[in-house]
Amino acid sequence: MQKELDEASSQGYRIVAGSPTSGSEMVLFLEKSVSSPGNYQYRLLATSRTGTMEKELNETANDGFRLLPKTLIAKPGALGGTEVVMLMERSPATIKKYHYKLLATSRTSTMQREVGEAQSDGYVLVGMFSRGEHMVIMEKEN
């Protein structure tokens, strides 16, 4: 998928929406960007470990990419378990950088407390999904 995204973005396409399929794939809708002075770039992130995903989110964000919340999915992993998949986008004229906090718990009260603490630190909620536990992605501008 990363190779296909690189090819499409080099031709001037940009992701408009994403959705999980009834199977274990993600379908994306792209459109040709006519007003952009350059091409958008994308990074596909996929892992079954929460800590790894937060680390990869922030490493990619340090390179100027921003999460596309409409592309968050949880799908059955190849080796069992559930894999988290998401895409990040970098615009041609990006100057802003972001930091991410990924919160995961099966307890609603814990999630509420952790989201409140992150909001106090300047984060905003940008995505939420479940995979046996509730997962919330919080973002703030650096």
C-alpha positions as CSV (number, residue, x, y, z in Angstrom):
1,M,0.0,0.0,0.0
2,Q,2.9,2.4,0.8
3,K,4.3,1.9,-2.7
4,E,0.8,2.5,-4.3
5,L,0.4,5.7,-2.2
6,D,3.8,7.0,-3.2
7,E,3.0,6.4,-6.9
8,A,-0.4,8.1,-6.6
9,S,0.9,11.1,-4.7
10,S,3.7,11.6,-7.2
11,Q,1.0,11.9,-9.8
12,G,-0.7,14.7,-7.7
13,Y,-3.4,12.6,-5.9
14,R,-4.4,13.2,-2.4
15,I,-6.4,11.1,0.1
16,V,-10.0,12.3,0.7
17,A,-11.3,9.4,2.8
18,G,-10.5,6.0,4.1
19,S,-12.5,3.1,5.5
20,P,-12.0,-0.5,6.6
21,T,-13.6,-3.1,4.4
22,S,-15.6,-6.0,5.7
23,G,-12.4,-8.0,5.5
24,S,-9.0,-7.0,6.7
25,E,-8.2,-4.2,4.2
26,M,-8.5,-0.5,4.0
27,V,-10.1,1.2,1.0
28,L,-9.0,4.8,0.2
29,F,-10.7,7.4,-2.0
30,L,-8.2,9.8,-3.7
31,E,-8.7,12.8,-5.8
32,K,-6.3,14.7,-8.1
33,S,-5.1,17.9,-6.4
34,V,-5.1,20.8,-8.9
35,S,-4.4,23.7,-6.6
36,S,-1.4,22.4,-4.7
37,P,2.0,23.8,-5.6
38,G,3.5,20.3,-4.9
39,N,2.7,16.8,-4.0
40,Y,1.4,15.5,-0.7
41,Q,3.3,12.6,0.8
42,Y,2.0,9.7,2.9
43,R,3.3,7.3,5.5
44,L,1.5,4.1,6.3
45,L,1.8,3.0,10.0
46,A,0.8,-0.5,11.1
47,T,1.5,-2.4,14.3
48,S,-0.2,-4.5,17.0
49,R,1.7,-2.8,19.9
50,T,0.3,0.4,21.4
51,G,3.7,1.7,22.5
52,T,5.2,1.0,19.1
53,M,2.4,3.0,17.4
54,E,2.9,6.0,19.6
55,K,6.6,5.9,18.9
56,E,6.1,5.6,15.1
57,L,3.4,8.4,15.2
58,N,5.9,10.8,16.8
59,E,8.9,9.8,14.7
60,T,6.8,10.4,11.5
61,A,5.3,13.6,13.0
62,N,8.9,14.9,13.5
63,D,9.4,14.6,9.7
64,G,6.4,17.0,9.2
65,F,3.6,14.4,8.8
66,R,0.2,14.8,10.4
67,L,-2.3,12.0,11.2
68,L,-5.3,11.6,8.9
69,P,-7.9,10.6,11.5
70,K,-10.3,9.3,8.8
71,T,-7.8,6.5,8.1
72,L,-7.7,4.8,11.5
73,I,-8.6,1.1,11.5
74,A,-8.1,-1.9,13.6
75,K,-7.9,-5.2,11.6
76,P,-7.0,-8.8,12.3
77,G,-3.2,-9.2,12.3
78,A,-1.3,-11.7,10.1
79,L,0.1,-13.4,13.2
80,G,-3.0,-13.1,15.3
81,G,-4.1,-10.3,17.5
82,T,-5.4,-7.0,16.1
83,E,-3.3,-4.6,14.1
84,V,-3.7,-0.8,14.2
85,V,-3.4,0.8,10.8
86,M,-3.3,4.6,10.0
87,L,-2.0,7.0,7.5
88,M,-0.1,10.2,8.0
89,E,0.1,13.1,5.4
90,R,2.7,15.8,4.8
91,S,1.5,18.8,2.7
92,P,3.9,20.4,0.2
93,A,4.1,23.6,2.2
94,T,4.2,22.1,5.7
95,I,5.9,24.1,8.5
96,K,3.9,22.9,11.5
97,K,4.9,19.9,13.5
98,Y,2.7,17.9,15.9
99,H,3.2,15.5,18.8
100,Y,0.9,12.6,19.6
101,K,-0.3,10.7,22.6
102,L,-1.9,7.4,22.2
103,L,-4.1,6.3,25.1
104,A,-5.4,2.7,25.5
105,T,-7.5,1.1,28.2
106,S,-10.6,-1.1,28.5
107,R,-11.9,1.1,31.4
108,T,-14.0,4.1,30.5
109,S,-13.2,5.9,33.8
110,T,-9.5,5.5,33.1
111,M,-9.8,6.8,29.6
112,Q,-11.9,9.8,30.8
113,R,-9.2,10.7,33.3
114,E,-6.3,10.2,30.8
115,V,-8.0,12.3,28.1
116,G,-8.7,15.1,30.7
117,E,-5.0,15.1,31.7
118,A,-3.9,15.2,28.1
119,Q,-6.3,18.1,27.4
120,S,-4.8,20.0,30.3
121,D,-1.4,19.5,28.6
122,G,-2.7,21.1,25.4
123,Y,-3.7,18.0,23.5
124,V,-6.9,17.6,21.5
125,L,-8.7,14.4,20.6
126,V,-8.3,13.6,16.9
127,G,-9.2,9.9,16.7
128,M,-10.8,7.0,18.5
129,F,-11.4,3.3,17.8
130,S,-11.6,0.0,19.6
131,R,-9.8,-3.3,19.3
132,G,-10.8,-5.0,22.5
133,E,-9.7,-1.9,24.3
134,H,-10.6,1.7,23.7
135,M,-7.8,3.7,21.9
136,V,-7.7,7.5,21.7
137,I,-5.2,9.5,19.7
138,M,-4.5,13.0,21.1
139,E,-2.6,15.7,19.1
140,K,-0.9,19.0,19.9
141,E,1.1,21.4,17.8
142,N,4.8,21.7,18.8
